[in-house]
Amino acid sequence: MPQTAAADDPQAPARSKRWLLAVGGAAVLVIALIVTVVALMSGDGSPEGQVRTAIGAYADALRSGDLDDLRSSTCGQLHEFYQGITAEQFKGVHQLSTERGSIPVVDSVDAVRITGDSALAEATVYTSADPSKRTARTFDLQRTDGSWKVCDPAGTP
């Protein structure tokens, strides 16, 4: 009975694993490239796109607990709130909010209305405590020094 080349080569399983790893790595790279292209296409430079980006940056800073980013992405009373809280205080508040699942996640920005240097954006949000419960939220924004900042009342950080 003739033997196959794979049976004669003890290194064939190792080559097979390397081939699978290479194919898997290539698939991951292709997926990452697609995600990057979609993200770049959706983050257009239009004023509406800039407002959406500002809301996304604010939401990301909330989720990650980045106080410096919250300070730089906000204005008005909300900015004053983040300026007035110490890093230690904020760390405790953020940790508690994370444990409770009460940090809002922006599911989508549904409408943007810009008037001069002011903008109102209607968004759909949820929390990890109840991801099935989507609610509408309005974001007030101001264009300051050429960039949009979120300016909600201090009671809703």
N, CA, C and O atoms as a GROMACS GRO file, in nm:
protein
  628
    1MET      N    1   0.084  -0.117   0.000
    1MET     CA    2   0.000   0.000   0.000
    1MET      C    3   0.089   0.124   0.000
    1MET      O    4   0.177   0.135   0.085
    2PRO      N    5   0.068   0.217  -0.094
    2PRO     CA    6   0.153   0.336  -0.101
    2PRO      C    7   0.122   0.432   0.012
    2PRO      O    8   0.006   0.450   0.050
    3GLN      N    9   0.225   0.492   0.066
    3GLN     CA   10   0.209   0.592   0.173
    3GLN      C   11   0.200   0.731   0.112
    3GLN      O   12   0.260   0.759   0.009
    4THR      N   13   0.125   0.818   0.178
    4THR     CA   14   0.114   0.956   0.131
    4THR      C   15   0.232   1.035   0.179
    4THR      O   16   0.304   0.994   0.270
    5ALA      N   17   0.253   1.151   0.119
    5ALA     CA   18   0.364   1.237   0.158
    5ALA      C   19   0.346   1.286   0.300
    5ALA      O   20   0.445   1.303   0.372
    6ALA      N   21   0.221   1.309   0.344
    6ALA     CA   22   0.196   1.357   0.479
    6ALA      C   23   0.236   1.252   0.581
    6ALA      O   24   0.285   1.285   0.689
    7ALA      N   25   0.215   1.125   0.547
    7ALA     CA   26   0.251   1.019   0.642
    7ALA      C   27   0.402   1.006   0.653
    7ALA      O   28   0.453   0.969   0.759
    8ASP      N   29   0.473   1.037   0.546
    8ASP     CA   30   0.619   1.030   0.548
    8ASP      C   31   0.681   1.151   0.615
    8ASP      O   32   0.797   1.144   0.657
    9ASP      N   33   0.609   1.261   0.626
    9ASP     CA   34   0.664   1.387   0.678
    9ASP      C   35   0.611   1.413   0.819
    9ASP      O   36   0.494   1.449   0.834
   10PRO      N   37   0.692   1.394   0.923
   10PRO     CA   38   0.645   1.417   1.060
   10PRO      C   39   0.614   1.564   1.089
   10PRO      O   40   0.550   1.593   1.190
   11GLN      N   41   0.658   1.656   1.005
   11GLN     CA   42   0.635   1.798   1.028
   11GLN      C   43   0.506   1.848   0.962
   11GLN      O   44   0.475   1.967   0.972
   12ALA      N   45   0.433   1.762   0.896
   12ALA     CA   46   0.310   1.803   0.826
   12ALA      C   47   0.207   1.864   0.920
   12ALA      O   48   0.148   1.965   0.883
   13PRO      N   49   0.181   1.808   1.039
   13PRO     CA   50   0.083   1.872   1.128
   13PRO      C   51   0.125   2.013   1.170
   13PRO      O   52   0.040   2.101   1.182
   14ALA      N   53   0.255   2.035   1.192
   14ALA     CA   54   0.302   2.169   1.230
   14ALA      C   55   0.281   2.268   1.116
   14ALA      O   56   0.242   2.382   1.137
   15ARG      N   57   0.308   2.221   0.991
   15ARG     CA   58   0.286   2.308   0.876
   15ARG      C   59   0.137   2.340   0.860
   15ARG      O   60   0.100   2.452   0.826
   16SER      N   61   0.054   2.241   0.885
   16SER     CA   62  -0.090   2.259   0.875
   16SER      C   63  -0.139   2.363   0.977
   16SER      O   64  -0.221   2.448   0.944
   17LYS      N   65  -0.087   2.356   1.099
   17LYS     CA   66  -0.125   2.454   1.202
   17LYS      C   67  -0.078   2.593   1.164
   17LYS      O   68  -0.152   2.690   1.182
   18ARG      N   69   0.044   2.604   1.111
   18ARG     CA   70   0.094   2.736   1.068
   18ARG      C   71   0.008   2.792   0.956
   18ARG      O   72  -0.021   2.911   0.953
   19TRP      N   73  -0.034   2.705   0.865
   19TRP     CA   74  -0.119   2.750   0.755
   19TRP      C   75  -0.252   2.801   0.809
   19TRP      O   76  -0.300   2.905   0.765
   20LEU      N   77  -0.312   2.727   0.905
   20LEU     CA   78  -0.438   2.771   0.964
   20LEU      C   79  -0.421   2.903   1.038
   20LEU      O   80  -0.507   2.990   1.030
   21LEU      N   81  -0.310   2.917   1.110
   21LEU     CA   82  -0.284   3.043   1.181
   21LEU      C   83  -0.268   3.158   1.082
   21LEU      O   84  -0.317   3.268   1.106
   22ALA      N   85  -0.199   3.133   0.972
   22ALA     CA   86  -0.180   3.238   0.872
   22ALA      C   87  -0.314   3.279   0.810
   22ALA      O   88  -0.340   3.398   0.792
   23VAL      N   89  -0.398   3.182   0.779
   23VAL     CA   90  -0.530   3.213   0.722
   23VAL      C   91  -0.614   3.288   0.824
   23VAL      O   92  -0.681   3.386   0.790
   24GLY      N   93  -0.611   3.244   0.951
   24GLY     CA   94  -0.686   3.313   1.056
   24GLY      C   95  -0.638   3.456   1.075
   24GLY      O   96  -0.718   3.547   1.090
   25GLY      N   97  -0.506   3.474   1.074
   25GLY     CA   98  -0.449   3.609   1.087
   25GLY      C   99  -0.489   3.698   0.971
   25GLY      O  100  -0.521   3.816   0.990
   26ALA      N  101  -0.488   3.643   0.851
   26ALA     CA  102  -0.529   3.721   0.734
   26ALA      C  103  -0.675   3.760   0.744
   26ALA      O  104  -0.712   3.872   0.708
   27ALA      N  105  -0.759   3.669   0.792
   27ALA     CA  106  -0.902   3.701   0.808
   27ALA      C  107  -0.922   3.813   0.909
   27ALA      O  108  -1.003   3.902   0.888
   28VAL      N  109  -0.847   3.809   1.019
   28VAL     CA  110  -0.857   3.914   1.120
   28VAL      C  111  -0.815   4.048   1.060
   28VAL      O  112  -0.879   4.150   1.085
   29LEU      N  113  -0.708   4.049   0.981
   29LEU     CA  114  -0.663   4.173   0.918
   29LEU      C  115  -0.767   4.228   0.821
   29LEU      O  116  -0.789   4.349   0.816
   30VAL      N  117  -0.830   4.140   0.745
   30VAL     CA  118  -0.933   4.185   0.650
   30VAL      C  119  -1.051   4.246   0.726
   30VAL      O  120  -1.102   4.351   0.687
   31ILE      N  121  -1.093   4.181   0.834
   31ILE     CA  122  -1.204   4.234   0.914
   31ILE      C  123  -1.167   4.369   0.974
   31ILE      O  124  -1.248   4.462   0.973
   32ALA      N  125  -1.046   4.380   1.027
   32ALA     CA  126  -1.001   4.508   1.085
   32ALA      C  127  -0.999   4.617   0.979
   32ALA      O  128  -1.036   4.731   1.006
   33LEU      N  129  -0.956   4.584   0.859
   33LEU     CA  130  -0.952   4.681   0.750
   33LEU      C  131  -1.093   4.727   0.714
   33LEU      O  132  -1.116   4.846   0.692
   34ILE      N  133  -1.188   4.635   0.709
   34ILE     CA  134  -1.326   4.670   0.677
   34ILE      C  135  -1.384   4.761   0.785
   34ILE      O  136  -1.448   4.861   0.754
   35VAL      N  137  -1.360   4.727   0.912
   35VAL     CA  138  -1.411   4.809   1.022
   35VAL      C  139  -1.351   4.950   1.015
   35VAL      O  140  -1.422   5.048   1.035
   36THR      N  141  -1.222   4.959   0.986
   36THR     CA  142  -1.156   5.090   0.976
   36THR      C  143  -1.215   5.173   0.862
   36THR      O  144  -1.240   5.292   0.880
   37VAL      N  145  -1.236   5.111   0.747
   37VAL     CA  146  -1.292   5.184   0.633
   37VAL      C  147  -1.433   5.233   0.665
   37VAL      O  148  -1.467   5.348   0.636
   38VAL      N  149  -1.515   5.148   0.726
   38VAL     CA  150  -1.651   5.189   0.762
   38VAL      C  151  -1.648   5.303   0.862
   38VAL      O  152  -1.724   5.398   0.851
   39ALA      N  153  -1.559   5.294   0.962
   39ALA     CA  154  -1.549   5.400   1.062
   39ALA      C  155  -1.506   5.531   0.998
   39ALA      O  156  -1.560   5.637   1.032
   40LEU      N  157  -1.411   5.525   0.908
   40LEU     CA  158  -1.366   5.648   0.842
   40LEU      C  159  -1.474   5.707   0.753
   40LEU      O  160  -1.487   5.829   0.743
   41MET      N  161  -1.550   5.622   0.688
   41MET     CA  162  -1.656   5.672   0.600
   41MET      C  163  -1.769   5.735   0.680
   41MET      O  164  -1.829   5.832   0.635
   42SER      N  165  -1.800   5.680   0.798
   42SER     CA  166  -1.910   5.735   0.876
   42SER      C  167  -1.870   5.861   0.951
   42SER      O  168  -1.956   5.940   0.987
   43GLY      N  169  -1.741   5.881   0.976
   43GLY     CA  170  -1.694   5.999   1.047
   43GLY      C  171  -1.661   6.110   0.949
   43GLY      O  172  -1.548   6.156   0.940
   44ASP      N  173  -1.763   6.153   0.875
   44ASP     CA  174  -1.738   6.255   0.774
   44ASP      C  175  -1.704   6.389   0.839
   44ASP      O  176  -1.726   6.409   0.958
   45GLY      N  177  -1.652   6.479   0.759
   45GLY     CA  178  -1.611   6.610   0.810
   45GLY      C  179  -1.722   6.713   0.810
   45GLY      O  180  -1.696   6.830   0.840
   46SER      N  181  -1.845   6.673   0.778
   46SER     CA  182  -1.956   6.768   0.778
   46SER      C  183  -1.984   6.813   0.920
   46SER      O  184  -1.945   6.745   1.015
   47PRO      N  185  -2.050   6.927   0.937
   47PRO     CA  186  -2.086   6.970   1.072
   47PRO      C  187  -2.165   6.865   1.150
   47PRO      O  188  -2.142   6.845   1.269
   48GLU      N  189  -2.258   6.797   1.082
   48GLU     CA  190  -2.336   6.692   1.149
   48GLU      C  191  -2.245   6.577   1.191
   48GLU      O  192  -2.260   6.522   1.300
   49GLY      N  193  -2.150   6.541   1.104
   49GLY     CA  194  -2.055   6.436   1.136
   49GLY      C  195  -1.966   6.475   1.254
   49GLY      O  196  -1.932   6.391   1.337
   50GLN      N  197  -1.929   6.603   1.260
   50GLN     CA  198  -1.847   6.650   1.372
   50GLN      C  199  -1.925   6.644   1.503
   50GLN      O  200  -1.868   6.612   1.607
   51VAL      N  201  -2.055   6.676   1.499
   51VAL     CA  202  -2.138   6.667   1.619
   51VAL      C  203  -2.148   6.521   1.664
   51VAL      O  204  -2.134   6.491   1.782
   52ARG      N  205  -2.171   6.431   1.568
   52ARG     CA  206  -2.178   6.288   1.602
   52ARG      C  207  -2.046   6.241   1.663
   52ARG      O  208  -2.045   6.165   1.760
   53THR      N  209  -1.935   6.285   1.607
   53THR     CA  210  -1.803   6.248   1.659
   53THR      C  211  -1.784   6.300   1.801
   53THR      O  212  -1.730   6.230   1.886
   54ALA      N  213  -1.828   6.423   1.827
   54ALA     CA  214  -1.815   6.482   1.961
   54ALA      C  215  -1.896   6.403   2.063
   54ALA      O  216  -1.850   6.379   2.175
   55ILE      N  217  -2.016   6.361   2.025
   55ILE     CA  218  -2.099   6.281   2.115
   55ILE      C  219  -2.032   6.146   2.140
   55ILE      O  220  -2.032   6.096   2.253
   56GLY      N  221  -1.976   6.087   2.036
   56GLY     CA  222  -1.906   5.959   2.051
   56GLY      C  223  -1.786   5.971   2.142
   56GLY      O  224  -1.761   5.883   2.224
   57ALA      N  225  -1.709   6.081   2.128
   57ALA     CA  226  -1.592   6.102   2.214
   57ALA      C  227  -1.634   6.119   2.360
   57ALA      O  228  -1.570   6.067   2.451
   58TYR      N  229  -1.742   6.193   2.381
   58TYR     CA  230  -1.794   6.212   2.516
   58TYR      C  231  -1.838   6.079   2.576
   58TYR      O  232  -1.805   6.047   2.690
   59ALA      N  233  -1.914   6.000   2.498
   59ALA     CA  234  -1.962   5.870   2.546
   59ALA      C  235  -1.846   5.776   2.575
   59ALA      O  236  -1.849   5.702   2.673
   60ASP      N  237  -1.743   5.777   2.489
   60ASP     CA  238  -1.626   5.693   2.512
   60ASP      C  239  -1.554   5.733   2.640
   60ASP      O  240  -1.510   5.646   2.716
   61ALA      N  241  -1.542   5.863   2.664
   61ALA     CA  242  -1.476   5.911   2.786
   61ALA      C  243  -1.556   5.872   2.910
   61ALA      O  244  -1.499   5.837   3.013
   62LEU      N  245  -1.689   5.879   2.900
   62LEU     CA  246  -1.774   5.836   3.012
   62LEU      C  247  -1.751   5.688   3.041
   62LEU      O  248  -1.732   5.648   3.156
   63ARG      N  249  -1.755   5.607   2.935
   63ARG     CA  250  -1.742   5.462   2.951
   63ARG      C  251  -1.605   5.425   3.008
   63ARG      O  252  -1.596   5.339   3.096
   64SER      N  253  -1.500   5.488   2.958
   64SER     CA  254  -1.365   5.452   3.002
   64SER      C  255  -1.325   5.520   3.133
   64SER      O  256  -1.228   5.481   3.197
   65GLY      N  257  -1.400   5.623   3.172
   65GLY     CA  258  -1.367   5.694   3.295
   65GLY      C  259  -1.250   5.788   3.279
   65GLY      O  260  -1.175   5.812   3.374
   66ASP      N  261  -1.233   5.843   3.159
   66ASP     CA  262  -1.121   5.934   3.131
   66ASP      C  263  -1.162   6.077   3.165
   66ASP      O  264  -1.223   6.146   3.084
   67LEU      N  265  -1.126   6.120   3.284
   67LEU     CA  266  -1.166   6.252   3.333
   67LEU      C  267  -1.108   6.365   3.247
   67LEU      O  268  -1.176   6.464   3.222
   68ASP      N  269  -0.984   6.351   3.202
   68ASP     CA  270  -0.925   6.455   3.118
   68ASP      C  271  -1.002   6.471   2.988
   68ASP      O  272  -1.027   6.583   2.943
   69ASP      N  273  -1.041   6.358   2.927
   69ASP     CA  274  -1.120   6.367   2.804
   69ASP      C  275  -1.258   6.425   2.830
   69ASP      O  276  -1.311   6.498   2.746
   70LEU      N  277  -1.318   6.393   2.945
   70LEU     CA  278  -1.448   6.452   2.978
   70LEU      C  279  -1.436   6.602   2.996
   70LEU      O  280  -1.523   6.678   2.954
   71ARG      N  281  -1.328   6.646   3.057
   71ARG     CA  282  -1.307   6.790   3.074
   71ARG      C  283  -1.288   6.860   2.941
   71ARG      O  284  -1.335   6.972   2.922
   72SER      N  285  -1.219   6.795   2.848
   72SER     CA  286  -1.191   6.860   2.719
   72SER      C  287  -1.306   6.847   2.620
   72SER      O  288  -1.310   6.919   2.520
   73SER      N  289  -1.401   6.755   2.645
   73SER     CA  290  -1.510   6.734   2.550
   73SER      C  291  -1.642   6.796   2.595
   73SER      O  292  -1.745   6.775   2.532
   74THR      N  293  -1.638   6.873   2.704
   74THR     CA  294  -1.761   6.931   2.758
   74THR      C  295  -1.750   7.082   2.771
   74THR      O  296  -1.641   7.140   2.761
   75CYS      N  297  -1.865   7.145   2.794
   75CYS     CA  298  -1.870   7.289   2.816
   75CYS      C  299  -1.984   7.320   2.912
   75CYS      O  300  -2.060   7.232   2.950
   76GLY      N  301  -1.993   7.446   2.950
   76GLY     CA  302  -2.102   7.490   3.036
   76GLY      C  303  -2.097   7.424   3.173
   76GLY      O  304  -1.990   7.397   3.227
   77GLN      N  305  -2.215   7.399   3.228
   77GLN     CA  306  -2.226   7.340   3.362
   77GLN      C  307  -2.165   7.201   3.369
   77GLN      O  308  -2.109   7.162   3.472
   78LEU      N  309  -2.176   7.125   3.261
   78LEU     CA  310  -2.118   6.991   3.260
   78LEU      C  311  -1.966   7.000   3.272
   78LEU      O  312  -1.904   6.923   3.345
   79HIS      N  313  -1.908   7.092   3.199
   79HIS     CA  314  -1.763   7.114   3.207
   79HIS      C  315  -1.723   7.157   3.348
   79HIS      O  316  -1.624   7.110   3.403
   80GLU      N  317  -1.801   7.247   3.406
   80GLU     CA  318  -1.773   7.292   3.543
   80GLU      C  319  -1.779   7.175   3.641
   80GLU      O  320  -1.699   7.168   3.734
   81PHE      N  321  -1.874   7.084   3.620
   81PHE     CA  322  -1.884   6.967   3.706
   81PHE      C  323  -1.755   6.885   3.699
   81PHE      O  324  -1.698   6.850   3.803
   82TYR      N  325  -1.709   6.855   3.578
   82TYR     CA  326  -1.588   6.773   3.563
   82TYR      C  327  -1.462   6.847   3.608
   82TYR      O  328  -1.367   6.785   3.654
   83GLN      N  329  -1.462   6.979   3.596
   83GLN     CA  330  -1.349   7.058   3.645
   83GLN      C  331  -1.345   7.058   3.798
   83GLN      O  332  -1.237   7.060   3.858
   84GLY      N  333  -1.463   7.056   3.861
   84GLY     CA  334  -1.472   7.068   4.006
   84GLY      C  335  -1.456   6.939   4.083
   84GLY      O  336  -1.445   6.942   4.206
   85ILE      N  337  -1.455   6.826   4.014
   85ILE     CA  338  -1.442   6.698   4.084
   85ILE      C  339  -1.296   6.653   4.077
   85ILE      O  340  -1.231   6.664   3.974
   86THR      N  341  -1.246   6.601   4.190
   86THR     CA  342  -1.107   6.553   4.191
   86THR      C  343  -1.101   6.418   4.120
   86THR      O  344  -1.203   6.351   4.103
   87ALA      N  345  -0.982   6.381   4.079
   87ALA     CA  346  -0.964   6.252   4.011
   87ALA      C  347  -1.007   6.137   4.102
   87ALA      O  348  -1.067   6.041   4.055
   88GLU      N  349  -0.976   6.146   4.230
   88GLU     CA  350  -1.014   6.040   4.324
   88GLU      C  351  -1.166   6.031   4.339
   88GLU      O  352  -1.222   5.922   4.338
   89GLN      N  353  -1.233   6.147   4.351
   89GLN     CA  354  -1.379   6.146   4.361
   89GLN      C  355  -1.440   6.086   4.235
   89GLN      O  356  -1.531   6.002   4.242
   90PHE      N  357  -1.389   6.129   4.121
   90PHE     CA  358  -1.444   6.080   3.995
   90PHE      C  359  -1.422   5.930   3.981
   90PHE      O  360  -1.510   5.858   3.934
   91LYS      N  361  -1.305   5.883   4.021
   91LYS     CA  362  -1.276   5.740   4.013
   91LYS      C  363  -1.380   5.660   4.091
   91LYS      O  364  -1.427   5.556   4.044
   92GLY      N  365  -1.415   5.708   4.211
   92GLY     CA  366  -1.516   5.639   4.291
   92GLY      C  367  -1.653   5.642   4.226
   92GLY      O  368  -1.723   5.541   4.224
   93VAL      N  369  -1.693   5.759   4.174
   93VAL     CA  370  -1.822   5.772   4.108
   93VAL      C  371  -1.827   5.683   3.984
   93VAL      O  372  -1.927   5.615   3.960
   94HIS      N  373  -1.720   5.682   3.907
   94HIS     CA  374  -1.716   5.602   3.785
   94HIS      C  375  -1.722   5.453   3.818
   94HIS      O  376  -1.792   5.378   3.751
   95GLN      N  377  -1.648   5.412   3.920
   95GLN     CA  378  -1.649   5.271   3.958
   95GLN      C  379  -1.789   5.228   4.000
   95GLN      O  380  -1.836   5.121   3.959
   96LEU      N  381  -1.855   5.308   4.081
   96LEU     CA  382  -1.991   5.276   4.125
   96LEU      C  383  -2.087   5.272   4.006
   96LEU      O  384  -2.170   5.181   3.996
   97SER      N  385  -2.076   5.368   3.916
   97SER     CA  386  -2.162   5.372   3.798
   97SER      C  387  -2.138   5.251   3.708
   97SER      O  388  -2.232   5.194   3.652
   98THR      N  389  -2.012   5.211   3.697
   98THR     CA  390  -1.980   5.093   3.617
   98THR      C  391  -2.039   4.967   3.680
   98THR      O  392  -2.097   4.884   3.611
   99GLU      N  393  -2.023   4.954   3.811
   99GLU     CA  394  -2.078   4.837   3.881
   99GLU      C  395  -2.230   4.830   3.869
   99GLU      O  396  -2.286   4.721   3.857
  100ARG      N  397  -2.295   4.944   3.872
  100ARG     CA  398  -2.442   4.948   3.861
  100ARG      C  399  -2.489   4.938   3.717
  100ARG      O  400  -2.608   4.916   3.691
  101GLY      N  401  -2.397   4.953   3.623
  101GLY     CA  402  -2.435   4.949   3.482
  101GLY      C  403  -2.515   5.069   3.439
  101GLY      O  404  -2.599   5.060   3.350
  102SER      N  405  -2.490   5.184   3.503
  102SER     CA  406  -2.572   5.302   3.477
  102SER      C  407  -2.508   5.403   3.381
  102SER      O  408  -2.566   5.509   3.357
  103ILE      N  409  -2.393   5.373   3.327
  103ILE     CA  410  -2.330   5.465   3.232
  103ILE      C  411  -2.402   5.452   3.098
  103ILE      O  412  -2.414   5.342   3.044
  104PRO      N  413  -2.450   5.564   3.044
  104PRO     CA  414  -2.524   5.556   2.917
  104PRO      C  415  -2.432   5.518   2.801
  104PRO      O  416  -2.319   5.564   2.791
  105VAL      N  417  -2.485   5.434   2.714
  105VAL     CA  418  -2.418   5.394   2.591
  105VAL      C  419  -2.499   5.452   2.477
  105VAL      O  420  -2.620   5.430   2.469
  106VAL      N  421  -2.434   5.525   2.387
  106VAL     CA  422  -2.504   5.584   2.273
  106VAL      C  423  -2.516   5.477   2.165
  106VAL      O  424  -2.416   5.433   2.108
  107ASP      N  425  -2.639   5.437   2.138
  107ASP     CA  426  -2.666   5.337   2.036
  107ASP      C  427  -2.663   5.401   1.898
  107ASP      O  428  -2.608   5.344   1.803
  108SER      N  429  -2.722   5.521   1.887
  108SER     CA  430  -2.722   5.591   1.758
  108SER      C  431  -2.752   5.738   1.781
  108SER      O  432  -2.820   5.776   1.877
  109VAL      N  433  -2.702   5.820   1.692
  109VAL     CA  434  -2.738   5.962   1.689
  109VAL      C  435  -2.833   5.974   1.572
  109VAL      O  436  -2.795   5.959   1.456
  110ASP      N  437  -2.959   6.003   1.605
  110ASP     CA  438  -3.065   5.992   1.506
  110ASP      C  439  -3.092   6.120   1.428
  110ASP      O  440  -3.132   6.114   1.311
  111ALA      N  441  -3.070   6.235   1.489
  111ALA     CA  442  -3.095   6.362   1.421
  111ALA      C  443  -3.005   6.469   1.482
  111ALA      O  444  -2.979   6.469   1.602
  112VAL      N  445  -2.959   6.558   1.397
  112VAL     CA  446  -2.874   6.669   1.442
  112VAL      C  447  -2.930   6.797   1.381
  112VAL      O  448  -2.956   6.804   1.261
  113ARG      N  449  -2.949   6.898   1.467
  113ARG     CA  450  -2.994   7.029   1.419
  113ARG      C  451  -2.891   7.132   1.466
  113ARG      O  452  -2.866   7.147   1.586
  114ILE      N  453  -2.831   7.201   1.370
  114ILE     CA  454  -2.726   7.299   1.401
  114ILE      C  455  -2.779   7.438   1.370
  114ILE      O  456  -2.834   7.463   1.262
  115THR      N  457  -2.761   7.529   1.465
  115THR     CA  458  -2.795   7.669   1.447
  115THR      C  459  -2.673   7.750   1.491
  115THR      O  460  -2.649   7.767   1.611
  116GLY      N  461  -2.598   7.799   1.394
  116GLY     CA  462  -2.476   7.874   1.428
  116GLY      C  463  -2.376   7.786   1.501
  116GLY      O  464  -2.333   7.683   1.449
  117ASP      N  465  -2.339   7.828   1.622
  117ASP     CA  466  -2.243   7.753   1.703
  117ASP      C  467  -2.311   7.666   1.808
  117ASP      O  468  -2.246   7.621   1.902
  118SER      N  469  -2.440   7.641   1.792
  118SER     CA  470  -2.515   7.555   1.883
  118SER      C  471  -2.571   7.437   1.805
  118SER      O  472  -2.602   7.448   1.686
  119ALA      N  473  -2.584   7.324   1.872
  119ALA     CA  474  -2.642   7.207   1.808
  119ALA      C  475  -2.725   7.129   1.909
  119ALA      O  476  -2.693   7.124   2.028
  120LEU      N  477  -2.831   7.070   1.860
  120LEU     CA  478  -2.911   6.974   1.937
  120LEU      C  479  -2.905   6.842   1.862
  120LEU      O  480  -2.923   6.839   1.740
  121ALA      N  481  -2.881   6.736   1.934
  121ALA     CA  482  -2.875   6.604   1.872
  121ALA      C  483  -2.965   6.509   1.948
  121ALA      O  484  -2.958   6.499   2.071
  122GLU      N  485  -3.050   6.440   1.876
  122GLU     CA  486  -3.136   6.338   1.933
  122GLU      C  487  -3.063   6.205   1.918
  122GLU      O  488  -3.019   6.168   1.809
  123ALA      N  489  -3.050   6.133   2.029
  123ALA     CA  490  -2.979   6.006   2.028
  123ALA      C  491  -3.062   5.899   2.097
  123ALA      O  492  -3.149   5.929   2.178
  124THR      N  493  -3.033   5.775   2.064
  124THR     CA  494  -3.091   5.661   2.133
  124THR      C  495  -2.982   5.603   2.222
  124THR      O  496  -2.873   5.571   2.175
  125VAL      N  497  -3.013   5.590   2.351
  125VAL     CA  498  -2.915   5.541   2.448
  125VAL      C  499  -2.973   5.425   2.529
  125VAL      O  500  -3.094   5.404   2.534
  126TYR      N  501  -2.883   5.351   2.591
  126TYR     CA  502  -2.921   5.244   2.682
  126TYR      C  503  -2.811   5.229   2.786
  126TYR      O  504  -2.706   5.292   2.774
  127THR      N  505  -2.834   5.148   2.886
  127THR     CA  506  -2.731   5.119   2.987
  127THR      C  507  -2.707   4.968   2.988
  127THR      O  508  -2.793   4.891   2.946
  128SER      N  509  -2.590   4.928   3.037
  128SER     CA  510  -2.562   4.785   3.044
  128SER      C  511  -2.650   4.716   3.147
  128SER      O  512  -2.667   4.594   3.143
  129ALA      N  513  -2.707   4.792   3.241
  129ALA     CA  514  -2.798   4.734   3.339
  129ALA      C  515  -2.927   4.686   3.271
  129ALA      O  516  -2.988   4.589   3.317
  130ASP      N  517  -2.968   4.752   3.163
  130ASP     CA  518  -3.087   4.712   3.090
  130ASP      C  519  -3.070   4.745   2.942
  130ASP      O  520  -3.129   4.840   2.892
  131PRO      N  521  -2.988   4.665   2.871
  131PRO     CA  522  -2.959   4.696   2.730
  131PRO      C  523  -3.080   4.690   2.639
  131PRO      O  524  -3.078   4.747   2.530
  132SER      N  525  -3.186   4.622   2.681
  132SER     CA  526  -3.305   4.613   2.595
  132SER      C  527  -3.390   4.739   2.603
  132SER      O  528  -3.477   4.760   2.518
  133LYS      N  529  -3.367   4.822   2.704
  133LYS     CA  530  -3.447   4.944   2.721
  133LYS      C  531  -3.373   5.061   2.655
  133LYS      O  532  -3.279   5.117   2.711
  134ARG      N  533  -3.418   5.096   2.537
  134ARG     CA  534  -3.361   5.210   2.464
  134ARG      C  535  -3.444   5.334   2.496
  134ARG      O  536  -3.567   5.328   2.500
  135THR      N  537  -3.376   5.446   2.519
  135THR     CA  538  -3.447   5.570   2.546
  135THR      C  539  -3.389   5.682   2.460
  135THR      O  540  -3.274   5.675   2.416
  136ALA      N  541  -3.471   5.783   2.438
  136ALA     CA  542  -3.426   5.900   2.362
  136ALA      C  543  -3.357   5.997   2.456
  136ALA      O  544  -3.399   6.016   2.570
  137ARG      N  545  -3.251   6.058   2.408
  137ARG     CA  546  -3.180   6.159   2.486
  137ARG      C  547  -3.140   6.271   2.392
  137ARG      O  548  -3.099   6.248   2.278
  138THR      N  549  -3.153   6.393   2.442
  138THR     CA  550  -3.111   6.509   2.365
  138THR      C  551  -2.978   6.559   2.418
  138THR      O  552  -2.962   6.578   2.538
  139PHE      N  553  -2.883   6.579   2.328
  139PHE     CA  554  -2.754   6.636   2.364
  139PHE      C  555  -2.750   6.781   2.315
  139PHE      O  556  -2.782   6.809   2.200
  140ASP      N  557  -2.712   6.871   2.405
  140ASP     CA  558  -2.689   7.010   2.368
  140ASP      C  559  -2.539   7.025   2.347
  140ASP      O  560  -2.459   6.981   2.430
  141LEU      N  561  -2.501   7.088   2.237
  141LEU     CA  562  -2.359   7.107   2.208
  141LEU      C  563  -2.332   7.251   2.169
  141LEU      O  564  -2.420   7.322   2.121
  142GLN      N  565  -2.209   7.295   2.191
  142GLN     CA  566  -2.161   7.427   2.150
  142GLN      C  567  -2.030   7.409   2.075
  142GLN      O  568  -1.947   7.326   2.112
  143ARG      N  569  -2.012   7.488   1.970
  143ARG     CA  570  -1.883   7.488   1.901
  143ARG      C  571  -1.795   7.590   1.971
  143ARG      O  572  -1.825   7.709   1.973
  144THR      N  573  -1.685   7.542   2.028
  144THR     CA  574  -1.592   7.625   2.103
  144THR      C  575  -1.453   7.604   2.045
  144THR      O  576  -1.407   7.490   2.034
  145ASP      N  577  -1.388   7.711   2.008
  145ASP     CA  578  -1.253   7.703   1.950
  145ASP      C  579  -1.247   7.603   1.834
  145ASP      O  580  -1.149   7.531   1.819
  146GLY      N  581  -1.352   7.602   1.752
  146GLY     CA  582  -1.352   7.519   1.633
  146GLY      C  583  -1.393   7.374   1.652
  146GLY      O  584  -1.396   7.298   1.556
  147SER      N  585  -1.426   7.333   1.775
  147SER     CA  586  -1.470   7.195   1.795
  147SER      C  587  -1.597   7.191   1.877
  147SER      O  588  -1.625   7.282   1.956
  148TRP      N  589  -1.674   7.086   1.858
  148TRP     CA  590  -1.801   7.070   1.928
  148TRP      C  591  -1.780   7.009   2.064
  148TRP      O  592  -1.700   6.917   2.080
  149LYS      N  593  -1.852   7.061   2.164
  149LYS     CA  594  -1.845   7.014   2.302
  149LYS      C  595  -1.986   6.987   2.351
  149LYS      O  596  -2.081   7.057   2.315
  150VAL      N  597  -2.000   6.884   2.435
  150VAL     CA  598  -2.128   6.847   2.493
  150VAL      C  599  -2.154   6.934   2.614
  150VAL      O  600  -2.068   6.945   2.701
  151CYS      N  601  -2.273   6.997   2.620
  151CYS     CA  602  -2.305   7.093   2.726
  151CYS      C  603  -2.438   7.059   2.792
  151CYS      O  604  -2.533   7.136   2.784
  152ASP      N  605  -2.445   6.945   2.857
  152ASP     CA  606  -2.567   6.908   2.930
  152ASP      C  607  -2.565   6.969   3.069
  152ASP      O  608  -2.459   7.008   3.117
  153PRO      N  609  -2.681   6.978   3.134
  153PRO     CA  610  -2.685   7.027   3.272
  153PRO      C  611  -2.599   6.941   3.364
  153PRO      O  612  -2.579   6.822   3.339
  154ALA      N  613  -2.548   7.002   3.469
  154ALA     CA  614  -2.455   6.934   3.559
  154ALA      C  615  -2.516   6.812   3.626
  154ALA      O  616  -2.441   6.724   3.668
  155GLY      N  617  -2.646   6.804   3.638
  155GLY     CA  618  -2.709   6.692   3.706
  155GLY      C  619  -2.711   6.562   3.626
  155GLY      O  620  -2.755   6.460   3.678
  156THR      N  621  -2.663   6.564   3.500
  156THR     CA  622  -2.670   6.444   3.417
  156THR      C  623  -2.537   6.407   3.355
  156THR      O  624  -2.529   6.394   3.233
  157PRO      N  625  -2.432   6.389   3.435
  157PRO     CA  626  -2.302   6.353   3.376
  157PRO      C  627  -2.302   6.211   3.324
  157PRO      O  628  -2.200   6.165   3.271
   0.00000   0.00000   0.00000
